[in-house]
Amino acid sequence: MATILSVLHIDHSRDPHGHRIDIKPEYTGGLTIRPKLFQCSFESMNAAREGQLRAVIDFK
């Protein structure tokens, strides 16, 4: 998780006009409660670090 946060800027999704789409927090019910899925955007903050992250993800 720390590696992802050091490489990517995570933000709200944008509509076709570039306006931020607000998120209404919703949670699942039942035995375990967790956030429901929502859309967001990921933007690279550093190309070199992005390459390193991709190498780790693609490593088999």
PDB file of N, CA, C and O in Angstrom:
ATOM      1  N   MET A   1       0.821  -1.181   0.000  1.00  0.00           N
ATOM      2  CA  MET A   1       0.000   0.000   0.000  1.00  0.00           C
ATOM      3  C   MET A   1       0.870   1.252   0.000  1.00  0.00           C
ATOM      4  O   MET A   1       0.580   2.203  -0.726  1.00  0.00           O
ATOM      5  N   ALA A   2       1.927   1.268   0.798  1.00  0.00           N
ATOM      6  CA  ALA A   2       2.793   2.446   0.854  1.00  0.00           C
ATOM      7  C   ALA A   2       3.434   2.723  -0.502  1.00  0.00           C
ATOM      8  O   ALA A   2       3.599   3.880  -0.888  1.00  0.00           O
ATOM      9  N   THR A   3       3.796   1.667  -1.223  1.00  0.00           N
ATOM     10  CA  THR A   3       4.398   1.842  -2.549  1.00  0.00           C
ATOM     11  C   THR A   3       3.408   2.492  -3.500  1.00  0.00           C
ATOM     12  O   THR A   3       3.771   3.406  -4.240  1.00  0.00           O
ATOM     13  N   ILE A   4       2.179   2.041  -3.492  1.00  0.00           N
ATOM     14  CA  ILE A   4       1.154   2.621  -4.362  1.00  0.00           C
ATOM     15  C   ILE A   4       0.951   4.092  -4.022  1.00  0.00           C
ATOM     16  O   ILE A   4       0.868   4.927  -4.923  1.00  0.00           O
ATOM     17  N   LEU A   5       0.869   4.419  -2.740  1.00  0.00           N
ATOM     18  CA  LEU A   5       0.656   5.804  -2.335  1.00  0.00           C
ATOM     19  C   LEU A   5       1.854   6.690  -2.654  1.00  0.00           C
ATOM     20  O   LEU A   5       1.689   7.894  -2.853  1.00  0.00           O
ATOM     21  N   SER A   6       3.056   6.121  -2.706  1.00  0.00           N
ATOM     22  CA  SER A   6       4.240   6.919  -3.030  1.00  0.00           C
ATOM     23  C   SER A   6       4.378   7.174  -4.525  1.00  0.00           C
ATOM     24  O   SER A   6       5.123   8.067  -4.928  1.00  0.00           O
ATOM     25  N   VAL A   7       3.679   6.413  -5.346  1.00  0.00           N
ATOM     26  CA  VAL A   7       3.809   6.514  -6.802  1.00  0.00           C
ATOM     27  C   VAL A   7       2.598   7.185  -7.444  1.00  0.00           C
ATOM     28  O   VAL A   7       2.742   7.916  -8.424  1.00  0.00           O
ATOM     29  N   LEU A   8       1.418   6.944  -6.904  1.00  0.00           N
ATOM     30  CA  LEU A   8       0.190   7.398  -7.557  1.00  0.00           C
ATOM     31  C   LEU A   8      -0.557   8.433  -6.722  1.00  0.00           C
ATOM     32  O   LEU A   8      -0.614   8.341  -5.496  1.00  0.00           O
ATOM     33  N   HIS A   9      -1.122   9.405  -7.402  1.00  0.00           N
ATOM     34  CA  HIS A   9      -2.034  10.363  -6.773  1.00  0.00           C
ATOM     35  C   HIS A   9      -3.440   9.818  -7.016  1.00  0.00           C
ATOM     36  O   HIS A   9      -3.856   9.656  -8.164  1.00  0.00           O
ATOM     37  N   ILE A  10      -4.164   9.538  -5.945  1.00  0.00           N
ATOM     38  CA  ILE A  10      -5.509   8.981  -6.046  1.00  0.00           C
ATOM     39  C   ILE A  10      -6.498  10.103  -5.751  1.00  0.00           C
ATOM     40  O   ILE A  10      -6.409  10.768  -4.719  1.00  0.00           O
ATOM     41  N   ASP A  11      -7.439  10.306  -6.669  1.00  0.00           N
ATOM     42  CA  ASP A  11      -8.359  11.434  -6.554  1.00  0.00           C
ATOM     43  C   ASP A  11      -9.750  11.026  -7.034  1.00  0.00           C
ATOM     44  O   ASP A  11      -9.954   9.903  -7.496  1.00  0.00           O
ATOM     45  N   HIS A  12     -10.689  11.938  -6.920  1.00  0.00           N
ATOM     46  CA  HIS A  12     -12.048  11.724  -7.425  1.00  0.00           C
ATOM     47  C   HIS A  12     -12.024  11.559  -8.942  1.00  0.00           C
ATOM     48  O   HIS A  12     -11.151  12.106  -9.616  1.00  0.00           O
ATOM     49  N   SER A  13     -12.970  10.813  -9.470  1.00  0.00           N
ATOM     50  CA  SER A  13     -13.155  10.731 -10.923  1.00  0.00           C
ATOM     51  C   SER A  13     -13.641  12.078 -11.425  1.00  0.00           C
ATOM     52  O   SER A  13     -14.131  12.909 -10.660  1.00  0.00           O
ATOM     53  N   ARG A  14     -13.495  12.275 -12.732  1.00  0.00           N
ATOM     54  CA  ARG A  14     -13.941  13.526 -13.361  1.00  0.00           C
ATOM     55  C   ARG A  14     -14.984  13.216 -14.423  1.00  0.00           C
ATOM     56  O   ARG A  14     -14.933  12.165 -15.062  1.00  0.00           O
ATOM     57  N   ASP A  15     -15.928  14.128 -14.611  1.00  0.00           N
ATOM     58  CA  ASP A  15     -16.914  13.963 -15.677  1.00  0.00           C
ATOM     59  C   ASP A  15     -16.300  14.427 -17.001  1.00  0.00           C
ATOM     60  O   ASP A  15     -15.166  14.906 -17.003  1.00  0.00           O
ATOM     61  N   PRO A  16     -17.013  14.300 -18.127  1.00  0.00           N
ATOM     62  CA  PRO A  16     -16.455  14.693 -19.429  1.00  0.00           C
ATOM     63  C   PRO A  16     -16.040  16.167 -19.512  1.00  0.00           C
ATOM     64  O   PRO A  16     -15.249  16.539 -20.378  1.00  0.00           O
ATOM     65  N   HIS A  17     -16.574  17.006 -18.612  1.00  0.00           N
ATOM     66  CA  HIS A  17     -16.227  18.426 -18.613  1.00  0.00           C
ATOM     67  C   HIS A  17     -15.071  18.729 -17.663  1.00  0.00           C
ATOM     68  O   HIS A  17     -14.663  19.883 -17.527  1.00  0.00           O
ATOM     69  N   GLY A  18     -14.544  17.698 -17.007  1.00  0.00           N
ATOM     70  CA  GLY A  18     -13.427  17.875 -16.087  1.00  0.00           C
ATOM     71  C   GLY A  18     -13.826  18.220 -14.666  1.00  0.00           C
ATOM     72  O   GLY A  18     -12.963  18.489 -13.831  1.00  0.00           O
ATOM     73  N   HIS A  19     -15.117  18.218 -14.379  1.00  0.00           N
ATOM     74  CA  HIS A  19     -15.577  18.513 -13.025  1.00  0.00           C
ATOM     75  C   HIS A  19     -15.487  17.267 -12.144  1.00  0.00           C
ATOM     76  O   HIS A  19     -15.748  16.148 -12.585  1.00  0.00           O
ATOM     77  N   ARG A  20     -15.117  17.492 -10.916  1.00  0.00           N
ATOM     78  CA  ARG A  20     -14.972  16.410  -9.944  1.00  0.00           C
ATOM     79  C   ARG A  20     -16.325  15.762  -9.652  1.00  0.00           C
ATOM     80  O   ARG A  20     -17.325  16.458  -9.476  1.00  0.00           O
ATOM     81  N   ILE A  21     -16.353  14.441  -9.601  1.00  0.00           N
ATOM     82  CA  ILE A  21     -17.563  13.692  -9.260  1.00  0.00           C
ATOM     83  C   ILE A  21     -17.472  13.333  -7.776  1.00  0.00           C
ATOM     84  O   ILE A  21     -16.601  12.569  -7.361  1.00  0.00           O
ATOM     85  N   ASP A  22     -18.379  13.893  -6.992  1.00  0.00           N
ATOM     86  CA  ASP A  22     -18.367  13.620  -5.554  1.00  0.00           C
ATOM     87  C   ASP A  22     -18.833  12.198  -5.272  1.00  0.00           C
ATOM     88  O   ASP A  22     -19.627  11.622  -6.016  1.00  0.00           O
ATOM     89  N   ILE A  23     -18.324  11.655  -4.192  1.00  0.00           N
ATOM     90  CA  ILE A  23     -18.652  10.288  -3.787  1.00  0.00           C
ATOM     91  C   ILE A  23     -19.571  10.345  -2.574  1.00  0.00           C
ATOM     92  O   ILE A  23     -19.308  11.064  -1.610  1.00  0.00           O
ATOM     93  N   LYS A  24     -20.643   9.584  -2.638  1.00  0.00           N
ATOM     94  CA  LYS A  24     -21.522   9.429  -1.479  1.00  0.00           C
ATOM     95  C   LYS A  24     -21.106   8.129  -0.793  1.00  0.00           C
ATOM     96  O   LYS A  24     -21.338   7.049  -1.336  1.00  0.00           O
ATOM     97  N   PRO A  25     -20.491   8.214   0.397  1.00  0.00           N
ATOM     98  CA  PRO A  25     -20.034   6.989   1.061  1.00  0.00           C
ATOM     99  C   PRO A  25     -21.190   6.025   1.329  1.00  0.00           C
ATOM    100  O   PRO A  25     -22.182   6.386   1.963  1.00  0.00           O
ATOM    101  N   GLU A  26     -21.045   4.804   0.840  1.00  0.00           N
ATOM    102  CA  GLU A  26     -22.036   3.755   1.071  1.00  0.00           C
ATOM    103  C   GLU A  26     -21.289   2.508   1.535  1.00  0.00           C
ATOM    104  O   GLU A  26     -20.157   2.260   1.119  1.00  0.00           O
ATOM    105  N   TYR A  27     -21.926   1.737   2.391  1.00  0.00           N
ATOM    106  CA  TYR A  27     -21.292   0.555   2.961  1.00  0.00           C
ATOM    107  C   TYR A  27     -22.176  -0.671   2.790  1.00  0.00           C
ATOM    108  O   TYR A  27     -23.399  -0.569   2.704  1.00  0.00           O
ATOM    109  N   THR A  28     -21.529  -1.836   2.741  1.00  0.00           N
ATOM    110  CA  THR A  28     -22.262  -3.090   2.674  1.00  0.00           C
ATOM    111  C   THR A  28     -22.808  -3.408   4.064  1.00  0.00           C
ATOM    112  O   THR A  28     -22.330  -2.878   5.067  1.00  0.00           O
ATOM    113  N   GLY A  29     -23.791  -4.259   4.107  1.00  0.00           N
ATOM    114  CA  GLY A  29     -24.328  -4.701   5.385  1.00  0.00           C
ATOM    115  C   GLY A  29     -23.902  -6.130   5.653  1.00  0.00           C
ATOM    116  O   GLY A  29     -23.172  -6.723   4.859  1.00  0.00           O
ATOM    117  N   GLY A  30     -24.340  -6.671   6.737  1.00  0.00           N
ATOM    118  CA  GLY A  30     -24.040  -8.058   7.037  1.00  0.00           C
ATOM    119  C   GLY A  30     -23.004  -8.212   8.128  1.00  0.00           C
ATOM    120  O   GLY A  30     -22.783  -7.308   8.933  1.00  0.00           O
ATOM    121  N   LEU A  31     -22.374  -9.374   8.140  1.00  0.00           N
ATOM    122  CA  LEU A  31     -21.405  -9.700   9.181  1.00  0.00           C
ATOM    123  C   LEU A  31     -20.179  -8.797   9.122  1.00  0.00           C
ATOM    124  O   LEU A  31     -19.690  -8.335  10.153  1.00  0.00           O
ATOM    125  N   THR A  32     -19.687  -8.550   7.915  1.00  0.00           N
ATOM    126  CA  THR A  32     -18.559  -7.629   7.755  1.00  0.00           C
ATOM    127  C   THR A  32     -19.044  -6.404   6.991  1.00  0.00           C
ATOM    128  O   THR A  32     -19.724  -6.524   5.972  1.00  0.00           O
ATOM    129  N   ILE A  33     -18.695  -5.250   7.483  1.00  0.00           N
ATOM    130  CA  ILE A  33     -19.096  -3.999   6.840  1.00  0.00           C
ATOM    131  C   ILE A  33     -17.870  -3.414   6.159  1.00  0.00           C
ATOM    132  O   ILE A  33     -16.809  -3.279   6.770  1.00  0.00           O
ATOM    133  N   ARG A  34     -18.029  -3.068   4.882  1.00  0.00           N
ATOM    134  CA  ARG A  34     -16.923  -2.473   4.125  1.00  0.00           C
ATOM    135  C   ARG A  34     -17.500  -1.473   3.134  1.00  0.00           C
ATOM    136  O   ARG A  34     -18.688  -1.534   2.817  1.00  0.00           O
ATOM    137  N   PRO A  35     -16.676  -0.553   2.641  1.00  0.00           N
ATOM    138  CA  PRO A  35     -17.187   0.414   1.659  1.00  0.00           C
ATOM    139  C   PRO A  35     -17.599  -0.282   0.371  1.00  0.00           C
ATOM    140  O   PRO A  35     -16.957  -1.241  -0.058  1.00  0.00           O
ATOM    141  N   LYS A  36     -18.678   0.208  -0.248  1.00  0.00           N
ATOM    142  CA  LYS A  36     -19.066  -0.287  -1.568  1.00  0.00           C
ATOM    143  C   LYS A  36     -18.090   0.274  -2.592  1.00  0.00           C
ATOM    144  O   LYS A  36     -17.410   1.267  -2.335  1.00  0.00           O
ATOM    145  N   LEU A  37     -18.024  -0.367  -3.753  1.00  0.00           N
ATOM    146  CA  LEU A  37     -17.124   0.082  -4.804  1.00  0.00           C
ATOM    147  C   LEU A  37     -17.490   1.486  -5.271  1.00  0.00           C
ATOM    148  O   LEU A  37     -18.663   1.860  -5.286  1.00  0.00           O
ATOM    149  N   PHE A  38     -16.483   2.252  -5.649  1.00  0.00           N
ATOM    150  CA  PHE A  38     -16.690   3.592  -6.182  1.00  0.00           C
ATOM    151  C   PHE A  38     -15.594   3.877  -7.200  1.00  0.00           C
ATOM    152  O   PHE A  38     -14.541   3.240  -7.189  1.00  0.00           O
ATOM    153  N   GLN A  39     -15.850   4.836  -8.075  1.00  0.00           N
ATOM    154  CA  GLN A  39     -14.871   5.188  -9.098  1.00  0.00           C
ATOM    155  C   GLN A  39     -13.914   6.242  -8.560  1.00  0.00           C
ATOM    156  O   GLN A  39     -14.295   7.113  -7.779  1.00  0.00           O
ATOM    157  N   CYS A  40     -12.661   6.140  -8.998  1.00  0.00           N
ATOM    158  CA  CYS A  40     -11.657   7.136  -8.653  1.00  0.00           C
ATOM    159  C   CYS A  40     -10.649   7.198  -9.795  1.00  0.00           C
ATOM    160  O   CYS A  40     -10.708   6.397 -10.728  1.00  0.00           O
ATOM    161  N   SER A  41      -9.733   8.141  -9.717  1.00  0.00           N
ATOM    162  CA  SER A  41      -8.713   8.241 -10.762  1.00  0.00           C
ATOM    163  C   SER A  41      -7.334   8.075 -10.135  1.00  0.00           C
ATOM    164  O   SER A  41      -7.104   8.464  -8.990  1.00  0.00           O
ATOM    165  N   PHE A  42      -6.431   7.497 -10.901  1.00  0.00           N
ATOM    166  CA  PHE A  42      -5.052   7.301 -10.487  1.00  0.00           C
ATOM    167  C   PHE A  42      -4.169   8.065 -11.459  1.00  0.00           C
ATOM    168  O   PHE A  42      -4.287   7.893 -12.672  1.00  0.00           O
ATOM    169  N   GLU A  43      -3.283   8.910 -10.937  1.00  0.00           N
ATOM    170  CA  GLU A  43      -2.379   9.683 -11.783  1.00  0.00           C
ATOM    171  C   GLU A  43      -0.956   9.480 -11.273  1.00  0.00           C
ATOM    172  O   GLU A  43      -0.693   9.588 -10.075  1.00  0.00           O
ATOM    173  N   SER A  44      -0.055   9.187 -12.184  1.00  0.00           N
ATOM    174  CA  SER A  44       1.336   8.955 -11.813  1.00  0.00           C
ATOM    175  C   SER A  44       1.984  10.258 -11.349  1.00  0.00           C
ATOM    176  O   SER A  44       1.829  11.298 -11.989  1.00  0.00           O
ATOM    177  N   MET A  45       2.710  10.194 -10.236  1.00  0.00           N
ATOM    178  CA  MET A  45       3.425  11.370  -9.741  1.00  0.00           C
ATOM    179  C   MET A  45       4.880  11.364 -10.189  1.00  0.00           C
ATOM    180  O   MET A  45       5.537  12.406 -10.183  1.00  0.00           O
ATOM    181  N   ASN A  46       5.391  10.188 -10.581  1.00  0.00           N
ATOM    182  CA  ASN A  46       6.799  10.065 -10.923  1.00  0.00           C
ATOM    183  C   ASN A  46       6.944   8.911 -11.910  1.00  0.00           C
ATOM    184  O   ASN A  46       6.647   7.763 -11.576  1.00  0.00           O
ATOM    185  N   ALA A  47       7.400   9.215 -13.123  1.00  0.00           N
ATOM    186  CA  ALA A  47       7.483   8.195 -14.175  1.00  0.00           C
ATOM    187  C   ALA A  47       8.455   7.073 -13.816  1.00  0.00           C
ATOM    188  O   ALA A  47       8.184   5.909 -14.111  1.00  0.00           O
ATOM    189  N   ALA A  48       9.575   7.400 -13.188  1.00  0.00           N
ATOM    190  CA  ALA A  48      10.558   6.375 -12.826  1.00  0.00           C
ATOM    191  C   ALA A  48       9.975   5.418 -11.787  1.00  0.00           C
ATOM    192  O   ALA A  48      10.115   4.201 -11.903  1.00  0.00           O
ATOM    193  N   ARG A  49       9.329   5.973 -10.789  1.00  0.00           N
ATOM    194  CA  ARG A  49       8.718   5.124  -9.760  1.00  0.00           C
ATOM    195  C   ARG A  49       7.564   4.308 -10.330  1.00  0.00           C
ATOM    196  O   ARG A  49       7.332   3.174  -9.912  1.00  0.00           O
ATOM    197  N   GLU A  50       6.843   4.888 -11.286  1.00  0.00           N
ATOM    198  CA  GLU A  50       5.755   4.141 -11.928  1.00  0.00           C
ATOM    199  C   GLU A  50       6.313   2.910 -12.630  1.00  0.00           C
ATOM    200  O   GLU A  50       5.717   1.834 -12.569  1.00  0.00           O
ATOM    201  N   GLY A  51       7.454   3.064 -13.298  1.00  0.00           N
ATOM    202  CA  GLY A  51       8.093   1.931 -13.961  1.00  0.00           C
ATOM    203  C   GLY A  51       8.483   0.850 -12.969  1.00  0.00           C
ATOM    204  O   GLY A  51       8.331  -0.340 -13.248  1.00  0.00           O
ATOM    205  N   GLN A  52       8.988   1.262 -11.807  1.00  0.00           N
ATOM    206  CA  GLN A  52       9.354   0.297 -10.774  1.00  0.00           C
ATOM    207  C   GLN A  52       8.119  -0.439 -10.254  1.00  0.00           C
ATOM    208  O   GLN A  52       8.156  -1.651 -10.045  1.00  0.00           O
ATOM    209  N   LEU A  53       7.037   0.290 -10.049  1.00  0.00           N
ATOM    210  CA  LEU A  53       5.801  -0.337  -9.578  1.00  0.00           C
ATOM    211  C   LEU A  53       5.271  -1.323 -10.609  1.00  0.00           C
ATOM    212  O   LEU A  53       4.840  -2.420 -10.257  1.00  0.00           O
ATOM    213  N   ARG A  54       5.303  -0.936 -11.883  1.00  0.00           N
ATOM    214  CA  ARG A  54       4.844  -1.845 -12.942  1.00  0.00           C
ATOM    215  C   ARG A  54       5.710  -3.108 -12.984  1.00  0.00           C
ATOM    216  O   ARG A  54       5.196  -4.202 -13.213  1.00  0.00           O
ATOM    217  N   ALA A  55       7.011  -2.964 -12.765  1.00  0.00           N
ATOM    218  CA  ALA A  55       7.910  -4.119 -12.763  1.00  0.00           C
ATOM    219  C   ALA A  55       7.546  -5.075 -11.630  1.00  0.00           C
ATOM    220  O   ALA A  55       7.564  -6.291 -11.815  1.00  0.00           O
ATOM    221  N   VAL A  56       7.221  -4.536 -10.471  1.00  0.00           N
ATOM    222  CA  VAL A  56       6.840  -5.370  -9.330  1.00  0.00           C
ATOM    223  C   VAL A  56       5.517  -6.080  -9.614  1.00  0.00           C
ATOM    224  O   VAL A  56       5.366  -7.264  -9.314  1.00  0.00           O
ATOM    225  N   ILE A  57       4.561  -5.352 -10.192  1.00  0.00           N
ATOM    226  CA  ILE A  57       3.250  -5.937 -10.490  1.00  0.00           C
ATOM    227  C   ILE A  57       3.366  -7.030 -11.542  1.00  0.00           C
ATOM    228  O   ILE A  57       2.699  -8.059 -11.443  1.00  0.00           O
ATOM    229  N   ASP A  58       4.213  -6.814 -12.556  1.00  0.00           N
ATOM    230  CA  ASP A  58       4.359  -7.773 -13.653  1.00  0.00           C
ATOM    231  C   ASP A  58       5.282  -8.939 -13.318  1.00  0.00           C
ATOM    232  O   ASP A  58       5.363  -9.896 -14.088  1.00  0.00           O
ATOM    233  N   PHE A  59       5.985  -8.878 -12.177  1.00  0.00           N
ATOM    234  CA  PHE A  59       6.917  -9.937 -11.795  1.00  0.00           C
ATOM    235  C   PHE A  59       6.150 -11.226 -11.527  1.00  0.00           C
ATOM    236  O   PHE A  59       5.133 -11.218 -10.833  1.00  0.00           O
ATOM    237  N   LYS A  60       6.643 -12.334 -12.080  1.00  0.00           N
ATOM    238  CA  LYS A  60       5.970 -13.626 -11.872  1.00  0.00           C
ATOM    239  C   LYS A  60       6.895 -14.600 -11.201  1.00  0.00           C
ATOM    240  O   LYS A  60       6.508 -15.740 -10.943  1.00  0.00           O
TER     241      LYS A  60
END
